């Protein structure tokens, strides 16, 4: 598979000139203290989810990290897992482009919204929330 930016002739990629596809992976938050720090930091509520943003220490300018959470209010295990899968996918697509180094992001699912909201709207909401939080902080 070749990236969309690959040089093409008659709809086919030109051999030897095709740039390598790059897959950026965002590190996942796993420790409770990281989630608690994000809960005390800036946040932005959207109709589909809540985004919390925590700037890490000055010495830690690594890749952006992201965490996901859905409480039992979201629904049973199936509903919570569906919501988290959708949040993981929008984060995978949006954060490598719009995220910043040295920042932790936590996406919190909402009851009956995250799992049912159109995917394109969730993605647009994440881009908009990131822009607003980055300009204010």
C-alpha positions in Angstrom: 0.0 0.0 0.0 1.3 3.5 -0.8 0.5 6.8 0.8 -1.9 9.2 -1.0 1.0 11.6 -1.7 3.0 9.0 -3.7 3.8 10.1 -7.3 1.5 8.4 -9.7 1.3 7.8 -13.4 -2.1 6.7 -14.8 -3.3 6.0 -11.3 -0.4 3.7 -10.4 2.4 4.5 -8.1 5.8 5.1 -9.8 8.3 2.4 -8.8 11.4 3.6 -6.9 9.9 7.0 -6.2 7.3 5.9 -3.7 7.8 7.3 -0.2 7.5 4.8 2.6 4.2 4.7 4.5 4.7 6.0 8.0 2.6 4.7 10.8 2.7 6.9 13.9 1.7 5.3 17.2 0.7 7.4 20.1 1.8 6.0 23.5 -1.0 4.9 25.8 -1.4 6.1 29.4 -1.5 3.2 31.8 -0.8 4.6 35.3 -3.5 5.9 37.6 -1.4 8.9 38.6 -1.3 10.1 34.9 -5.1 9.9 34.7 -5.5 11.8 38.0 -3.1 14.5 36.8 -5.1 14.9 33.6 -8.3 15.2 35.7 -6.9 18.2 37.5 -5.8 19.9 34.3 -7.6 21.7 31.5 -10.6 20.0 29.8 -13.0 20.5 27.0 -16.5 18.9 26.8 -18.0 18.0 23.4 -21.3 16.3 22.7 -19.5 13.0 22.0 -16.8 12.9 24.7 -14.8 14.9 27.2 -11.1 15.7 26.4 -8.7 16.3 29.3 -5.2 17.8 28.5 -2.3 17.7 30.9 1.2 19.2 30.0 3.9 17.0 31.4 7.0 18.2 33.2 9.4 20.4 31.3 12.0 17.5 31.1 9.5 15.1 29.5 9.0 16.3 25.9 8.4 12.8 24.5 5.6 11.9 22.1 2.0 12.7 23.0 0.3 10.1 25.2 -3.4 9.3 25.3 -5.7 7.5 27.7 -9.3 6.3 27.4 -12.0 5.8 30.0 -15.7 5.1 30.1 -17.5 4.7 33.4 -20.4 2.3 34.0 -22.8 5.1 33.3 -21.9 4.7 29.6 -23.5 1.2 29.7 -22.7 -2.4 30.0 -19.3 -3.8 29.0 -20.2 -4.1 25.3 -21.3 -0.4 25.2 -18.2 0.7 27.1 -15.8 -1.3 24.8 -17.6 0.0 21.7 -17.2 3.6 22.9 -13.5 3.1 23.8 -12.8 1.5 20.4 -14.2 4.5 18.6 -12.2 6.9 20.8 -9.1 4.9 20.2 -9.6 5.1 16.4 -10.2 8.9 16.3 -7.2 9.4 18.6 -5.0 7.2 16.3 -6.0 9.3 13.3 -6.0 12.8 14.8 -3.4 13.0 17.5 -0.3 12.3 15.3 -1.3 15.3 13.3 -2.9 17.7 15.8 -1.3 16.5 19.1 1.7 18.1 20.7 4.8 16.5 22.2 5.0 16.5 26.0 1.2 16.4 26.5 -1.1 13.8 27.9 -4.6 13.5 26.5 -7.5 11.6 28.1 -10.7 10.9 26.2 -13.8 10.1 28.3 -16.8 8.5 26.7 -20.3 9.8 27.2 -23.5 7.8 27.8 -25.4 7.0 24.6 -23.3 9.5 22.6 -19.8 8.2 22.0 -21.0 4.9 20.6 -23.8 6.2 18.5 -22.5 9.6 17.2 -21.4 9.6 13.6 -17.7 8.9 13.3 -17.0 12.0 11.2 -18.6 14.2 13.9 -16.5 12.6 16.6 -13.3 13.2 14.6 -14.2 16.8 13.9 -15.0 17.4 17.6 -11.6 16.1 18.6 -9.8 18.4 16.1 -11.9 21.4 17.3 -11.3 20.6 21.0 -7.6 20.2 20.5 -7.4 23.5 18.7 -9.3 25.3 21.5 -7.2 23.7 24.3 -3.9 24.4 22.6 -4.7 28.0 21.9 -5.8 28.6 25.5 -2.8 26.9 27.0 
